[in-house]
Every structure is written in C-alpha cells, then in structure tokens.
Amino acid sequence: MIEDRLNLKFYKGTDEYSDGDIEDDILEELQNNDDILQILMNHNEWAYLYHLSPIRENLLEWYDFDPDGSVLEIGSGCGAITGLLCKKLKRVVGIDLSKKRSLINATKNKAYDNFEIMVGNFEDIDIEEKFDYVTLIGVLEYSIYYISGEKPFENMIERAKSFLKPGGKLIIAIENKYGLKYWAGATEDHTGRYFDGLENYTGVDRVRTFSRGKLNNMLVEAGFKSNEFFYPLPDYKMPNEIYSDDFLPEAGNVRNITQTYDRDRYLLFNEDKAYDALCQDGLFREFANSFLVISSL
C-alpha cells in the first residue's frame, strides 16, 4: 500500500507546513490519474507546476550519483525530486513535516520500491543510519521551522552533515539573497514582498537566504573542505540550464530568464543587458538568482 511508504513514528498529528486546500486537490488528481503531464495540462496553478513538473528534476538529472549509494532527502515535500533520486540511487529516505505532502509524494512515486518517508520535524526524528548523500533542496532557508537555537541555519548544516558517511556529499539548493531578479523588481520568493532580502530581511523572522560568500563560509565553518557552486537558470526551481565555476556564461548567453508564475512583479530595468554587463565584469556568480552547492568533507 502507498501509506506503507510513510514512517509515522515521529509524526505529531499536525501538518506544520502546507499550501492549503490545493494539496488535497493535487492528491486526488494523482490518485485518479497516473499521467503527470495530463494533470499539468489541466491546471495552471503554480502549486501544480512546482510540485509536479518534470522540469524540477533538471536540477540533478545530470549529476553522476553512485547507483549503489543512499540519500537522505530532508524536506522531501510532494516528491518533485524524490522520483529522480529513486531512479539514480539504491536507497532513498525522505523526511518531511507534512503527512499530506508525504502522501502526495508516495502516490506520485508509487512506481518505485526503494524509498520511505519519515514524517515529522527533522530535529525530532532519530536516525542512526549514515548516507552517501544528504539533500537540502529549498530547505535551508526554512531552518527556523526545523531547528531551535540561536543559529538555526548553521545548526541545520551541522545536523545534515552528521548523517553523512565518510566521503559523503551535502547537496544544497537555495535562492541567492542578491539575485538579479530581486533588484529588477521581483518579489522575494518566500515573503512575497519587494526587496526583503536586499534589505537584510528587516522585520522578517521566518526565513533567510544568503549570498554566495556567506553560504560558502557557513559550509567551510561546518567542516566542508570542497564546495562546488553551480548556477541554475532561471533558478533551481525550474532550471533549464546550469552553469558552473568552470563554465560560466558570457555576454549574450543569459536571455529572458526570470519568469513569474504565481505573482506580479515590476520590470525596473532590462535584465538581459544587466546580465551581459555582469558577465563581462566577472560578477555573474554574485548575482545569479539561485545556487546549487555540492559540498564534500
């Protein structure tokens, strides 16, 4: 049974994170239809696209995972990446706060038999197993939800690190606090307000994103000796192409990248021309909209 994929030992009976009633609709659709593309064609809501689109898998489809390896997917959500991990790895363990989202995940990826989902708060779940990979995809910025203490983001990285085998890798995907789209008039992804990240999240106490330098420093302080940065475009949520420090874009390569699927935005200047200038001046990495980081101990 699909629910057998869920480990409810640490679930406290309340979903602490949700997109609302639309999650019930998504679950019902998946229960009645195995054709994801057909479901997407029938709905134009952002939640459907975000949780179900196969474009999400582009983030790591290219990565050379060890097929005999294991992964702990922290914040597995509705399973946008889980199916890809199941295809590429021998064992997948997800963790998520929400039973509803975990049911969506298990239903969406019911074709695979090599995964389980532990439902509950990451801080409360007791796991003795060590993994070859640990992922924080769209999760680190929400560490305040998961981790108590004065340094929840640093503590989240440390806790994620504790589940790695020797030689294991931590995989993080997160928005860039100084992404060009925020300067150009897009709202902050998590708060829905203009310039929150640029103004250092004044008055915001539930989320944080980071610059490239700050994120790298946190990883170095946590003991990661190698931190490879990649730059998904337009961002890590809907990546169509991914650049790296070894292969950066040149002027003319970055075009029409910032899409707004779920909200209005301003267009304060021409982002294509701005990216051309940033590429010419060697500043693309600092203003990319998001980061994918693969860190090794």
N, C-alpha and C positions, 0 to 999 in steps of 0.2 A: 504493500500500500504506500501511497505517496507520503502520508503522515509518518510512516516509519523512518523517513529520512531525517525527521526532526528529533533532536535530543532536548527534551523539556526539563531536564533535571534542575537547571538553574533559572528557569522561567518563573517570574513572579506573578504572572497572570494579567499583566497590563502591558500593552504595546506603548513604549515610550517615545516612538518616533513614527510619523505617518504622514502621507499626502492626503489623508482624508478618505471620503467615500469612494473616490475613484479607484482606490486599491481593491475594493470589493468588486467593482466593475471589471478590472483587469483580471482578477482571479476567476471570475465567472466566464469571461471570454476564453481564457486558457483552458478551463475545464471542458469547454464545449467545442474548441477549435484548436487543432494542432498546427495550423498554418499561420505562423507569426506574421509573415508578410501580408496575408489577407487581413489579419486583425489590424495591422498598421494602416492598410489602405482604407479601412472603415472608420478610422479615428484620427482626428487632427490635434488632440490634446497633447501637450508637452509630456505629461507623465507617461503616456503610452510610448512615445518615441524614446524617452530617456531610459525607461525600464526594459523595453523590448527590442529596440533597434539593433540589428546585427552590426551596424557601424561601430557600436561600443566596443566590439571585440578587436577592432583595428589597433587598439592601444597596445595589445600584447600578442597579437596574432603572429607577428614577425619574430618574436623572441624565441631563442633556442633553449627551451626548458629541457631538463633531464627527464626523459619519458618514464624513468623508474622513480622519479622523485615525488615528494609530497609538498603540499602547500596549505598554509593556514590563511584563509581569506577573511580578514577582520572587516566587518561591515559588509557582508555578502549581499544584503538588500534583496532585491527582486531577481537577482541572478543574471544581471547583464553580462558579467564576466565569468560567472561560475561554469557555464557550459564550455567555454573555451578552455578553462583550466582543466575540466574533466577530460577534454579531448587530448590535452597535451601532457597530463601528469597521471601517475598511477593512483594517487590518493589526494582527495580534496576535502578539507574540513572548513566549513564556514561558521562564522559567528555573527549573529545579528540580534539587535534589541527586540525586533518585531516578529511575533508569531505569524501575523498576516503576510508580511513580506517574505518570510521564510516559506510559507505555504505557496506563495506565488513562485518563488524560486524552485521549490521542489516540483511543482507542476510544470513549469516551463522546461525544466531539465530532466524530466522523468525518464528520458531515454538512457540516462547514464546510471550506472550502479556503483560508481566509485566515489560517492560523496555523501557526507552527512552535514547537517546544520545544527549547531548548538545555539539555542535561543536563550538570550539573557544578556545582562550587562557584562561587557568584556572584563571589567575589574572583578566581577564576582565569579566568573567561570574558572574552574580548576582544571588545568590541562597539564599533564605530565609529559606528554609526547613532544618531541622536537621535530622540526620541519626543515626541509631544504629551502623553502621559500615562505616568506610571510608578506602579505599584501596589505597596504593601507591606501585603497583607491577611493578618493573622495571621502576620507575618514579622518585624517589627521586634524583637519580644520575644526572638527567637531569634538575634539578630545575632552572638552569641558563636560560633555554629556557622559563620557565613559569613565573619566579618571578624576578622582578627587585630589586635592592638594594645591599648593601654590604654583606649581609648574606642570600643569596637565599635559602640555604638548611634549615637553622633554620627557616626562614620565611615560607617555604613550609610546614614544620611540624606544625607551629603555625596556618597557614591558614587551613590546613587539620583538625586540632583539632577544629577549630571554627565551623565546620559543624557537630560535634558530639552532640548527645543528652547526658544529664547527664548519666553516666554509660556506655557510648558508647566506642567502641574499634577502634583503628587505627591499620591497618594491613599493614606492610611494607615487601617487598621482594627486596633484593639488593645483589650484589656481595660483597664479603669480599675483601677489599683492599689488605690484606695479605694472600689471598687464596693460598693453597699449589701449585696449578697448575701454578700460575704465577712464583713462584720460580723455578719450574721444567721445565719451557720453553714454557708455553702457552702465547700467546699474551694477552694484556689487552682487555677485551671484547668490549669496546666501541671505543677505538682508533685504535685497530688492531696492536699496536706496543708492543715490548717487554719491560717489567719492568716499564711501565709508572706509575702504582700505587705504586710500591715498591720505585720508585724514587720521590714519592710525587707529581706526575703529573707536573713535571717541563716543562714549555712551553706549557701546555695544559690548555685551558681556558673555555672548554665547558662541562666538565663532572668531577665528583668526586665520588669515593666510599670511604667507611670508615672501620676502624677496629671495632671490637665488642665493645671495650671500648668507642671509640668516638661516635659511634651510640647510645649506651646506655646513655651517658652523654647528648647528644642533646635532647633525649626524656625526661630525668629527668628534664633538664632545661626548657623544654616546659610544664612541669607540670604533666607528666605521672608517676603515682606512682608505677605501676606494668608493667614491660617489660619482657615478656616471649620470650626467644630466642629458635628458632628451627633451625635445620641444614639439609637442603635438600641435598641429594646426587643423582647424581653428582653435581647438583646445582639447583637453584629454577626454571630454565627454563625447564629442562627435568627431574624432580625428580622421582626417582624410590623408594627411601626410605627417611624417615625423622626422624632424631634424635632430642632429646630434652635434656635440662639440667638434667631432671630426668631419662633419658635413653640414655646414651652416648655409642658410640661404644667401643669395646675392641679390642686389637690387634688381627688381623685376620679377623675382620668384614668388613673392608673397602678394596675393591678389584676392580681394573680395572674401576675406576670411571670417569676419565677425558676423555671425548670424544671431538673431534674437528670436527664439521660438516661443517664448512664454510671456514676453513683456515688451513694452515700448522702450525706446531709447532715443537719445539725441545723436546727431551726427555733427560734432563740433568741428571736425576737420577731416581731410581725406587720409584715411588710414593707410591706403596703398602707398601714397607719397611719403608718409611718415616712416613706414617700414623701409622704403627704399633708402631714406636718409640714415636710419638706424643700422641697416645692413652695411652701408658704405662706411659708417663710422665705427663699426665693430661693436655695436650696442644691442644687437638683436636679442641676445641671450637675456639681457636685463629686463626687456620689455615684452618678451613672449607672453602670451596670455596664460599659459599654464606650463607645469613641469611634470615630467616623468623621471623619477630618480631610481636607479638600481644601485643599492649600496651593499658592499661586501665587508666582512670583518677582517 
